[in-house]
Amino acid sequence: MAIYVVMEPPGRSEKVDTTAFVRDGFTWLGFLVPPLWFAWHRLWIEAALAFVIMGLFSMLGEKLGLGLAGSLLSLLVSLYVGLEGQGLRIAALRRCGWHEWGVVQAGRLDDADTRYALEAEALADEVAPPVQRMVPDAALARPAQPGMALGLTHIPGRR
């Protein structure tokens, strides 16, 4: 079973079809072709950075005469994208104003969508209990006490 992070668009619209499901876990396409994977998910800056860094690592390996080890340096970028790519997608959605609704466990994306729709409907049907105020009303506050203020040289009522 896979775990999907459910991201809702800003404004909490009632459209369920605008919700994004991001599968949590290792992404093989992100590991194999990081710049293309970033571009596919419209993470343009990350795609450019991955392309430049992988190219720099390969060129650095050639200049230093490392041979295969230079190419393996660019493999570090691929490994990072494979492991953290989905987290970078979630972070990009948060920067755009999306908020995390929660997580759904399902075998496939279709099942995750169905479970989300059922759980969101059930939560909407529940009546929310009245919220108790943790902060008391300002009108009920005690008046300021005359006297010496802690650590200050100013004495209220004197000039």
NORBELQUI-V726994 format. One record per run of one state. SS is the DSSP state (@ for helix, = for strand, . for the rest). FROM is the first residue (numbers start at 0). TO is the last residue. Records with the same first field share a line. If there is no record, write none. Layout:
BEGIN
SS=FROM-TO ; FROM-TO
END
This chain:
BEGIN
.=0-0 ; 8-14 ; 18-18 ; 24-26 ; 32-32 ; 40-42 ; 63-66 ; 95-97 ; 106-107 ; 125-136 ; 140-146 ; 148-153 ; 155-158
==1-7 ; 19-23 ; 98-105 ; 147-147 ; 154-154
@=15-17 ; 27-31 ; 33-39 ; 43-62 ; 67-94 ; 108-124 ; 137-139
END
